[in-house]
Amino acid sequence: MTKADIVSQVAAATGIEKITVQTVVESFMETVKGSLAEGEPVYLRGFGSFIIKHRAEKAARNITRNTTITIPEHDIPAFKPAKTFVAEIKK
């Protein structure tokens, strides 16, 4: 499913114009990205949490050159689904 599909389905379900729904969806995504960029997680009860995961520094192998490289520590965005959401998917 793409963002356009989400916009179409929400517009059909609510009767709101697609352009308005698209603005809301894009604004939601920008708000989530902005919050995560500030280091603050986003909790959506019954759906899940958008969180920042910290990855420690580690050594990795470049197989083609047969060398070892160091991957620096970094943070990555992640999504952790709510238990109720997982239960619905497992049905």
VEXVEX-65741 format. One record per residue: residue number from 1; residue in one letter; z, y, x of N, C-alpha, C, CB in turn. Coordinates in nm, 2 decimals, decimal comma, always signed. Last residue first. Glycine has a CB too. Example, Ala and Ser with C-alpha at 12.3 -4.5 7.8 and 13.67 -1.06 7.14 Angstrom:
{atom 2; s; {+0,71; -0,22; +1,28}; {+0,71; -0,11; +1,37}; {+0,79; +0,00; +1,29}; {+0,57; -0,06; +1,41}}
{atom 1; a; {+0,78; -0,57; +1,32}; {+0,78; -0,45; +1,23}; {+0,78; -0,33; +1,32}; {+0,90; -0,45; +1,13}}
This chain:
{atom 91; k; {+1,36; -1,32; -0,42}; {+1,34; -1,40; -0,54}; {+1,22; -1,49; -0,54}; {+1,33; -1,31; -0,66}}
{atom 90; k; {+1,37; -1,15; -0,20}; {+1,39; -1,29; -0,18}; {+1,37; -1,38; -0,30}; {+1,53; -1,32; -0,12}}
{atom 89; i; {+1,36; -0,90; -0,31}; {+1,25; -0,95; -0,24}; {+1,25; -1,10; -0,22}; {+1,24; -0,88; -0,10}}
{atom 88; e; {+1,62; -0,87; -0,41}; {+1,50; -0,86; -0,50}; {+1,38; -0,92; -0,44}; {+1,48; -0,71; -0,55}}
{atom 87; a; {+1,78; -0,88; -0,18}; {+1,79; -0,98; -0,28}; {+1,67; -0,98; -0,38}; {+1,92; -0,96; -0,36}}
{atom 86; v; {+1,70; -0,64; -0,05}; {+1,67; -0,77; +0,01}; {+1,68; -0,88; -0,09}; {+1,76; -0,80; +0,13}}
{atom 85; f; {+1,82; -0,46; -0,24}; {+1,67; -0,46; -0,21}; {+1,62; -0,59; -0,15}; {+1,63; -0,34; -0,12}}
{atom 84; t; {+2,08; -0,52; -0,21}; {+2,02; -0,54; -0,34}; {+1,87; -0,54; -0,33}; {+2,06; -0,43; -0,44}}
{atom 83; k; {+2,13; -0,44; +0,06}; {+2,14; -0,58; +0,02}; {+2,08; -0,61; -0,11}; {+2,29; -0,62; +0,01}}
{atom 82; a; {+1,87; -0,22; +0,19}; {+2,00; -0,24; +0,12}; {+2,01; -0,39; +0,08}; {+2,02; -0,15; +0,00}}
{atom 81; p; {+1,71; -0,22; +0,51}; {+1,71; -0,23; +0,36}; {+1,85; -0,26; +0,31}; {+1,61; -0,34; +0,32}}
{atom 80; k; {+1,68; +0,00; +0,76}; {+1,76; -0,12; +0,72}; {+1,77; -0,12; +0,57}; {+1,90; -0,10; +0,79}}
{atom 79; f; {+1,44; +0,12; +0,99}; {+1,48; +0,11; +0,85}; {+1,56; -0,02; +0,82}; {+1,35; +0,11; +0,75}}
{atom 78; a; {+1,44; +0,34; +1,27}; {+1,44; +0,21; +1,21}; {+1,48; +0,22; +1,06}; {+1,54; +0,11; +1,29}}
{atom 77; p; {+1,33; +0,52; +1,56}; {+1,36; +0,52; +1,42}; {+1,35; +0,37; +1,36}; {+1,27; +0,61; +1,34}}
{atom 76; i; {+1,48; +0,49; +1,88}; {+1,36; +0,47; +1,79}; {+1,41; +0,47; +1,65}; {+1,30; +0,33; +1,83}}
{atom 75; d; {+1,55; +0,62; +2,21}; {+1,59; +0,60; +2,07}; {+1,47; +0,58; +1,98}; {+1,67; +0,73; +2,01}}
{atom 74; h; {+1,59; +0,48; +2,54}; {+1,53; +0,57; +2,44}; {+1,58; +0,53; +2,30}; {+1,37; +0,55; +2,44}}
{atom 73; e; {+1,59; +0,42; +2,89}; {+1,66; +0,42; +2,76}; {+1,60; +0,52; +2,66}; {+1,81; +0,44; +2,77}}
{atom 72; p; {+1,28; +0,32; +3,05}; {+1,40; +0,40; +3,04}; {+1,47; +0,39; +2,90}; {+1,37; +0,55; +3,06}}
{atom 71; i; {+1,18; +0,03; +3,20}; {+1,17; +0,11; +3,08}; {+1,29; +0,19; +3,05}; {+1,13; +0,01; +2,96}}
{atom 70; t; {+1,05; -0,03; +3,51}; {+1,17; +0,00; +3,44}; {+1,14; +0,08; +3,32}; {+1,27; +0,08; +3,53}}
{atom 69; i; {+0,86; -0,32; +3,62}; {+0,87; -0,17; +3,58}; {+1,00; -0,15; +3,51}; {+0,75; -0,13; +3,50}}
{atom 68; t; {+0,73; -0,53; +3,86}; {+0,84; -0,50; +3,77}; {+0,84; -0,35; +3,74}; {+0,97; -0,56; +3,83}}
{atom 67; t; {+0,41; -0,69; +3,87}; {+0,51; -0,60; +3,92}; {+0,62; -0,58; +3,82}; {+0,44; -0,46; +3,95}}
{atom 66; n; {+0,15; -0,81; +3,83}; {+0,27; -0,89; +3,89}; {+0,37; -0,80; +3,95}; {+0,21; -0,99; +4,00}}
{atom 65; r; {-0,05; -0,71; +3,69}; {-0,03; -0,66; +3,83}; {+0,08; -0,73; +3,91}; {+0,00; -0,51; +3,83}}
{atom 64; t; {-0,03; -0,85; +3,46}; {-0,16; -0,84; +3,52}; {-0,14; -0,80; +3,67}; {-0,25; -0,74; +3,44}}
{atom 63; i; {+0,25; -0,83; +3,38}; {+0,19; -0,96; +3,42}; {+0,06; -0,95; +3,50}; {+0,17; -1,05; +3,30}}
{atom 62; n; {+0,50; -0,64; +3,44}; {+0,36; -0,62; +3,41}; {+0,29; -0,74; +3,47}; {+0,30; -0,48; +3,48}}
{atom 61; r; {+0,82; -0,68; +3,30}; {+0,72; -0,73; +3,39}; {+0,58; -0,69; +3,34}; {+0,72; -0,88; +3,41}}
{atom 60; a; {+1,11; -0,47; +3,29}; {+1,00; -0,55; +3,23}; {+0,90; -0,59; +3,33}; {+0,94; -0,47; +3,11}}
{atom 59; a; {+1,45; -0,38; +3,25}; {+1,34; -0,41; +3,34}; {+1,24; -0,50; +3,27}; {+1,39; -0,49; +3,47}}
{atom 58; k; {+1,59; -0,11; +3,05}; {+1,57; -0,25; +3,09}; {+1,45; -0,27; +3,18}; {+1,54; -0,33; +2,96}}
{atom 57; e; {+1,82; +0,10; +2,89}; {+1,72; +0,08; +2,99}; {+1,71; -0,07; +3,03}; {+1,76; +0,16; +3,12}}
{atom 56; a; {+1,87; +0,04; +2,53}; {+1,91; +0,06; +2,67}; {+1,80; +0,05; +2,77}; {+2,03; -0,04; +2,70}}
{atom 55; r; {+1,80; +0,21; +2,24}; {+1,75; +0,10; +2,33}; {+1,80; +0,14; +2,47}; {+1,60; +0,08; +2,32}}
{atom 54; h; {+1,94; +0,29; +1,93}; {+1,93; +0,32; +2,08}; {+1,89; +0,20; +2,15}; {+2,07; +0,38; +2,13}}
{atom 53; k; {+1,80; +0,38; +1,62}; {+1,85; +0,28; +1,71}; {+1,83; +0,32; +1,85}; {+1,78; +0,14; +1,68}}
{atom 52; i; {+1,86; +0,57; +1,34}; {+1,82; +0,58; +1,48}; {+1,88; +0,46; +1,56}; {+1,85; +0,72; +1,55}}
{atom 51; i; {+1,76; +0,49; +1,00}; {+1,86; +0,51; +1,11}; {+1,79; +0,53; +1,24}; {+1,96; +0,40; +1,11}}
{atom 50; f; {+1,75; +0,49; +0,67}; {+1,67; +0,52; +0,78}; {+1,76; +0,56; +0,89}; {+1,56; +0,64; +0,75}}
{atom 49; s; {+1,85; +0,24; +0,44}; {+1,89; +0,35; +0,53}; {+1,78; +0,36; +0,64}; {+2,03; +0,32; +0,59}}
{atom 48; g; {+1,79; +0,16; +0,09}; {+1,81; +0,13; +0,23}; {+1,85; +0,25; +0,31}; {+1,69; +0,06; +0,29}}
{atom 47; f; {+1,84; +0,13; -0,19}; {+1,71; +0,11; -0,13}; {+1,72; +0,07; +0,02}; {+1,62; +0,24; -0,14}}
{atom 46; g; {+2,09; +0,17; -0,28}; {+2,01; +0,07; -0,35}; {+1,87; +0,05; -0,29}; {+2,00; +0,12; -0,49}}
{atom 45; r; {+2,09; +0,49; -0,15}; {+2,17; +0,39; -0,21}; {+2,08; +0,30; -0,30}; {+2,28; +0,45; -0,30}}
{atom 44; l; {+1,98; +0,59; +0,13}; {+1,93; +0,59; +0,00}; {+1,99; +0,47; -0,07}; {+1,77; +0,58; -0,01}}
{atom 43; y; {+2,06; +0,79; +0,40}; {+2,11; +0,68; +0,32}; {+2,05; +0,69; +0,18}; {+2,26; +0,67; +0,32}}
{atom 42; v; {+1,96; +0,87; +0,72}; {+1,93; +0,90; +0,58}; {+1,97; +0,78; +0,50}; {+1,78; +0,94; +0,55}}
{atom 41; p; {+2,13; +1,00; +1,02}; {+2,07; +0,90; +0,93}; {+2,05; +0,94; +0,79}; {+2,15; +0,77; +0,94}}
{atom 40; e; {+2,06; +1,25; +1,25}; {+2,13; +1,22; +1,13}; {+2,06; +1,11; +1,05}; {+2,15; +1,35; +1,05}}
{atom 39; g; {+1,92; +1,35; +1,46}; {+2,01; +1,24; +1,49}; {+2,10; +1,20; +1,37}; {+2,10; +1,28; +1,60}}
{atom 38; e; {+1,71; +1,51; +1,42}; {+1,84; +1,58; +1,45}; {+1,95; +1,48; +1,47}; {+1,88; +1,67; +1,33}}
{atom 37; a; {+1,52; +1,33; +1,35}; {+1,50; +1,40; +1,47}; {+1,63; +1,47; +1,51}; {+1,39; +1,50; +1,46}}
{atom 36; l; {+1,62; +1,26; +1,09}; {+1,63; +1,16; +1,20}; {+1,61; +1,23; +1,34}; {+1,52; +1,05; +1,19}}
{atom 35; s; {+1,55; +1,49; +0,96}; {+1,69; +1,45; +0,96}; {+1,71; +1,35; +1,08}; {+1,73; +1,38; +0,83}}
{atom 34; g; {+1,27; +1,49; +0,98}; {+1,35; +1,60; +1,04}; {+1,50; +1,56; +1,05}; {+1,34; +1,72; +0,95}}
{atom 33; k; {+1,20; +1,26; +0,84}; {+1,17; +1,27; +0,98}; {+1,25; +1,38; +1,05}; {+1,02; +1,30; +1,00}}
{atom 32; v; {+1,29; +1,33; +0,58}; {+1,35; +1,21; +0,65}; {+1,32; +1,22; +0,80}; {+1,29; +1,08; +0,60}}
{atom 31; t; {+1,13; +1,55; +0,54}; {+1,27; +1,57; +0,54}; {+1,34; +1,45; +0,61}; {+1,33; +1,58; +0,39}}
{atom 30; e; {+0,88; +1,44; +0,54}; {+0,91; +1,54; +0,64}; {+1,06; +1,56; +0,65}; {+0,84; +1,67; +0,61}}
{atom 29; m; {+0,89; +1,27; +0,32}; {+0,87; +1,21; +0,45}; {+0,91; +1,31; +0,56}; {+0,73; +1,17; +0,46}}
{atom 28; f; {+0,93; +1,47; +0,11}; {+1,03; +1,36; +0,13}; {+1,02; +1,31; +0,28}; {+1,02; +1,25; +0,03}}
{atom 27; s; {+0,68; +1,60; +0,13}; {+0,80; +1,67; +0,16}; {+0,92; +1,58; +0,19}; {+0,84; +1,76; +0,04}}
{atom 26; e; {+0,51; +1,39; +0,05}; {+0,50; +1,45; +0,19}; {+0,62; +1,52; +0,23}; {+0,38; +1,54; +0,20}}
{atom 25; v; {+0,60; +1,37; -0,22}; {+0,61; +1,25; -0,12}; {+0,60; +1,30; +0,02}; {+0,49; +1,15; -0,15}}
{atom 24; v; {+0,55; +1,63; -0,32}; {+0,68; +1,57; -0,32}; {+0,70; +1,46; -0,22}; {+0,72; +1,53; -0,46}}
{atom 23; t; {+0,27; +1,64; -0,29}; {+0,35; +1,74; -0,23}; {+0,50; +1,69; -0,21}; {+0,35; +1,87; -0,30}}
{atom 22; q; {+0,19; +1,43; -0,46}; {+0,16; +1,42; -0,32}; {+0,25; +1,52; -0,24}; {+0,01; +1,45; -0,30}}
{atom 21; v; {+0,28; +1,53; -0,71}; {+0,34; +1,41; -0,65}; {+0,32; +1,40; -0,50}; {+0,29; +1,28; -0,73}}
{atom 20; t; {+0,09; +1,74; -0,73}; {+0,24; +1,77; -0,73}; {+0,31; +1,65; -0,67}; {+0,29; +1,80; -0,87}}
{atom 19; i; {-0,15; +1,60; -0,74}; {-0,12; +1,70; -0,63}; {+0,02; +1,73; -0,61}; {-0,21; +1,83; -0,66}}
{atom 18; k; {-0,13; +1,45; -0,97}; {-0,13; +1,38; -0,84}; {-0,10; +1,48; -0,73}; {-0,26; +1,32; -0,81}}
{atom 17; e; {+0,10; +1,56; -1,23}; {-0,03; +1,57; -1,16}; {-0,02; +1,51; -1,02}; {-0,07; +1,71; -1,15}}
{atom 16; i; {+0,29; +1,32; -1,41}; {+0,29; +1,44; -1,33}; {+0,16; +1,44; -1,25}; {+0,41; +1,45; -1,23}}
{atom 15; g; {+0,34; +1,08; -1,53}; {+0,26; +1,18; -1,60}; {+0,25; +1,31; -1,53}; {+0,31; +1,20; -1,74}}
{atom 14; t; {+0,47; +0,87; -1,42}; {+0,55; +0,99; -1,47}; {+0,47; +1,09; -1,55}; {+0,61; +1,05; -1,35}}
{atom 13; a; {+0,29; +0,67; -1,36}; {+0,41; +0,63; -1,42}; {+0,49; +0,75; -1,48}; {+0,50; +0,56; -1,33}}
{atom 12; a; {+0,08; +0,81; -1,23}; {+0,05; +0,74; -1,36}; {+0,18; +0,71; -1,43}; {-0,02; +0,61; -1,32}}
{atom 11; a; {+0,22; +0,91; -1,01}; {+0,16; +1,00; -1,10}; {+0,13; +0,94; -1,24}; {+0,03; +1,06; -1,04}}
{atom 10; v; {+0,29; +0,67; -0,89}; {+0,40; +0,76; -0,93}; {+0,34; +0,86; -1,04}; {+0,46; +0,84; -0,82}}
{atom 9; q; {+0,03; +0,57; -0,82}; {+0,12; +0,50; -0,91}; {+0,23; +0,58; -0,97}; {+0,18; +0,38; -0,84}}
{atom 8; s; {-0,07; +0,78; -0,65}; {-0,14; +0,74; -0,78}; {-0,05; +0,67; -0,87}; {-0,26; +0,65; -0,74}}
{atom 7; v; {+0,12; +0,77; -0,44}; {+0,10; +0,89; -0,52}; {+0,03; +0,86; -0,65}; {+0,01; +0,99; -0,44}}
{atom 6; i; {+0,07; +0,51; -0,35}; {+0,21; +0,55; -0,40}; {+0,19; +0,67; -0,49}; {+0,30; +0,58; -0,28}}
{atom 5; d; {-0,19; +0,53; -0,26}; {-0,16; +0,44; -0,37}; {-0,02; +0,47; -0,43}; {-0,15; +0,29; -0,31}}
{atom 4; a; {-0,16; +0,72; -0,05}; {-0,24; +0,75; -0,17}; {-0,21; +0,66; -0,29}; {-0,39; +0,75; -0,13}}
{atom 3; k; {-0,01; +0,57; +0,13}; {+0,05; +0,69; +0,07}; {-0,03; +0,73; -0,06}; {+0,06; +0,80; +0,17}}
{atom 2; t; {-0,08; +0,22; +0,06}; {-0,09; +0,34; +0,13}; {-0,02; +0,46; +0,06}; {-0,24; +0,38; +0,16}}
{atom 1; m; {+0,00; -0,12; +0,08}; {+0,00; +0,00; +0,00}; {+0,00; +0,12; +0,09}; {+0,12; +0,00; -0,10}}
